[in-house]
Amino acid sequence: MKPECMEAGGAGMEEQWFSVDGVAYRARQEPDLRFLKPYGRVFYVFDGQMSGNLCFGVAGKYGKLFVKYAGARTLNYTGRIEDAVYSLKAAMPIYAVAHPALVKLLAHGATEEGYAAVFQWRDAPVLRPAPPDPAIADRVRALQAYRKLKMLDMVYDLHARLAEEGYIAVDFSDGNVLIDFDRDEAIVCDIDLYRKKPAFNDRGRMPGSSRFMSPEEYTPGAALDERSTVYAMGALAFTFFGENQNRARENWFGPAALYDAARRATQDSPAARPPSMRAFLDQWRQAVRDSWIL
């Protein structure tokens, strides 16, 4: 599972080591984790991300679960704990959108000191974990084209569905995608920062990986709409079939029609991209058919 959590909101507090069910983790203050007990024993703690959350792999009578918790003073989050709690709670309607490419939300609610969300655990590596492991992306690129296209289509179809629900992708990257090689599935997780339309750039530089961010995500006051999501989806195609840091045609090792579709999606000007996620998905699927990949 993806380590989709982290925080430092206790400025001036030193990093400390704690443990839960014999698993060591770092935080700036020991949190109250009694809410985890009904779900089983913790077998892994994700304590090193930047979202203001502390996350756990838990196994018990409900099977293996991924639990995301806001309310702890974690390592690298510089905001307020109450903001992290609000952000996680506010994201729950997004995870309620039913789609096979979205990590499954099982339960959520308030705890004594914060808020927790419980997800189905997937035994699948992150396409780009932290720290990066190039071997995973290399393995994806080496897959047969039809297997990669099935994975991409899942992610694209999900974002077309989310767009229909009014959501714009923010902070999406290859770090949000779990790769299930056994099932040829790509599962999207950690979409807490997605926004409802209408959305605007209110930060100057929006959160996320520069490899997936459209120019408007660097422009204060710019509109963020489906064309911003299209850009991120086009960038993901380069992760599967090319080189996302240098999108030249010579670095593309897939059919030309797919390159053209991905390149249109990642144009600097929003007006040059497909106008919606549904339009992009239609163009992409037509390019797949034109490439005779069944």
DOFILO-88285 format. One record per residue (C-alpha): x, y, z; residue in one letter. Coordinates in steps of 0.5 Angstrom, whole numbers, plus 500, padded with zeros to 3 digits. Each point is the difference from the previous one (the first is absolute). Layout:
REM DOFILO-88285
> xx|yy|zz|res
> X|Y|Z|A
...
***
This chain:
REM DOFILO-88285
> xx|yy|zz|res
> 500|500|500|M
> 502|507|499|K
> 503|504|506|P
> 495|506|499|E
> 501|503|507|C
> 504|505|504|M
> 501|506|504|E
> 504|505|504|A
> 495|505|503|G
> 504|500|507|G
> 505|505|498|A
> 505|500|505|G
> 499|493|503|M
> 505|494|499|E
> 499|494|496|E
> 499|494|504|Q
> 499|493|500|W
> 494|496|502|F
> 497|493|498|S
> 493|497|499|V
> 499|492|500|D
> 508|500|500|G
> 501|504|494|V
> 504|506|501|A
> 498|507|497|Y
> 502|507|500|R
> 496|506|503|A
> 501|507|503|R
> 495|498|506|Q
> 497|493|501|E
> 493|499|498|P
> 494|497|503|D
> 499|494|495|L
> 495|496|504|R
> 495|500|494|F
> 504|495|496|L
> 499|495|505|K
> 494|497|497|P
> 503|499|493|Y
> 505|496|503|G
> 508|500|500|R
> 504|505|497|V
> 505|497|495|F
> 503|507|497|Y
> 500|507|501|V
> 501|505|495|F
> 503|506|504|D
> 504|504|495|G
> 496|504|495|Q
> 497|507|500|M
> 493|500|500|S
> 498|501|507|G
> 498|493|501|N
> 503|494|504|L
> 499|493|496|C
> 499|493|502|F
> 500|493|497|G
> 495|496|505|V
> 498|492|499|A
> 495|497|504|G
> 493|497|500|K
> 498|505|494|Y
> 506|498|496|G
> 506|505|498|K
> 498|507|501|L
> 503|507|498|F
> 499|505|506|V
> 501|507|498|K
> 500|505|507|Y
> 500|507|501|A
> 501|503|507|G
> 507|498|501|A
> 506|505|500|R
> 504|496|494|T
> 507|502|498|L
> 500|504|494|N
> 493|503|500|Y
> 501|508|501|T
> 492|502|501|G
> 495|499|505|R
> 498|494|503|I
> 493|502|499|E
> 501|502|493|D
> 502|493|499|A
> 494|497|503|V
> 496|505|496|Y
> 503|498|493|S
> 499|492|502|L
> 493|501|502|K
> 498|504|494|A
> 503|495|495|A
> 495|494|502|M
> 495|502|495|P
> 505|499|494|I
> 502|493|503|Y
> 493|498|500|A
> 500|501|492|V
> 499|492|498|A
> 505|498|495|H
> 505|494|499|P
> 506|505|499|A
> 499|503|507|L
> 502|497|507|V
> 494|498|503|K
> 498|504|506|L
> 497|495|506|L
> 499|505|506|A
> 502|507|502|H
> 498|504|506|G
> 503|504|506|A
> 504|498|506|T
> 502|503|506|E
> 505|504|497|E
> 499|500|493|G
> 497|497|494|Y
> 501|493|497|A
> 499|497|493|A
> 500|492|499|V
> 501|498|493|F
> 501|493|497|Q
> 508|498|500|W
> 502|498|493|R
> 507|496|499|D
> 502|504|495|A
> 507|505|499|P
> 499|507|499|V
> 502|502|493|L
> 505|505|503|R
> 501|499|507|P
> 504|504|505|A
> 506|500|500|P
> 499|498|492|P
> 501|493|498|D
> 502|500|492|P
> 499|493|500|A
> 492|500|501|I
> 500|505|494|A
> 504|496|496|D
> 496|494|501|R
> 494|504|498|V
> 503|502|493|R
> 503|493|499|A
> 492|498|500|L
> 497|498|493|Q
> 496|506|498|A
> 493|497|501|Y
> 502|499|507|R
> 502|507|501|K
> 494|503|496|L
> 495|496|505|K
> 503|503|506|M
> 500|507|497|L
> 493|499|497|D
> 498|499|507|M
> 503|506|503|V
> 497|505|494|Y
> 493|497|501|D
> 501|501|507|L
> 502|508|499|H
> 494|500|495|A
> 495|498|505|R
> 503|505|505|L
> 500|505|495|A
> 492|499|499|E
> 499|500|508|E
> 504|507|500|G
> 507|498|502|Y
> 506|503|497|I
> 507|496|502|A
> 505|504|504|V
> 506|497|503|D
> 500|494|495|F
> 506|496|498|S
> 503|493|499|D
> 500|500|508|G
> 493|500|500|N
> 500|493|496|V
> 500|493|502|L
> 502|495|495|I
> 497|493|501|D
> 504|496|495|F
> 496|494|502|D
> 494|503|497|R
> 502|505|495|D
> 497|505|505|E
> 502|507|501|A
> 496|503|507|I
> 500|507|502|V
> 501|502|507|C
> 502|507|504|D
> 495|504|496|I
> 498|505|506|D
> 502|506|497|L
> 496|500|494|Y
> 495|506|499|R
> 493|501|498|K
> 499|504|494|K
> 500|506|500|P
> 507|500|502|A
> 506|505|500|F
> 507|500|501|N
> 500|504|507|D
> 508|498|502|R
> 504|502|494|G
> 503|493|500|R
> 495|495|501|M
> 502|493|504|P
> 503|495|496|G
> 505|497|495|S
> 503|505|495|S
> 500|494|495|R
> 492|500|500|F
> 499|507|501|M
> 497|504|495|S
> 502|508|499|P
> 494|502|503|E
> 502|497|507|E
> 505|505|500|Y
> 496|506|498|T
> 497|503|506|P
> 492|501|499|G
> 500|496|494|A
> 494|495|499|A
> 501|493|501|L
> 495|496|496|D
> 500|493|497|E
> 505|502|495|R
> 505|500|506|S
> 498|493|501|T
> 501|499|493|V
> 507|502|501|Y
> 502|496|505|A
> 497|494|497|M
> 504|501|494|G
> 506|500|504|A
> 498|493|503|L
> 500|498|493|A
> 508|502|499|F
> 501|496|507|T
> 498|494|496|F
> 502|501|493|F
> 505|505|500|G
> 504|505|504|E
> 496|505|504|N
> 506|505|501|Q
> 502|500|493|N
> 493|499|496|R
> 504|500|493|A
> 497|495|495|R
> 507|496|500|E
> 499|498|507|N
> 493|497|499|W
> 500|492|499|F
> 493|499|498|G
> 495|501|494|P
> 501|507|497|A
> 492|501|501|A
> 501|500|507|L
> 506|505|500|Y
> 495|505|497|D
> 495|499|505|A
> 504|501|506|A
> 504|506|497|R
> 493|503|498|R
> 498|499|508|A
> 507|503|502|T
> 500|507|496|Q
> 502|506|504|D
> 494|504|498|S
> 493|497|503|P
> 497|502|493|A
> 504|495|496|A
> 498|494|505|R
> 494|496|499|P
> 494|504|504|P
> 498|495|505|S
> 502|493|503|M
> 495|497|496|R
> 502|503|493|A
> 507|497|502|F
> 498|493|502|L
> 496|500|493|D
> 506|502|496|Q
> 505|496|504|W
> 496|494|499|R
> 499|501|492|Q
> 508|501|500|A
> 500|493|503|V
> 495|497|495|R
> 504|503|494|D
> 507|497|503|S
> 496|493|499|W
> 502|499|508|I
> 494|495|502|L
***
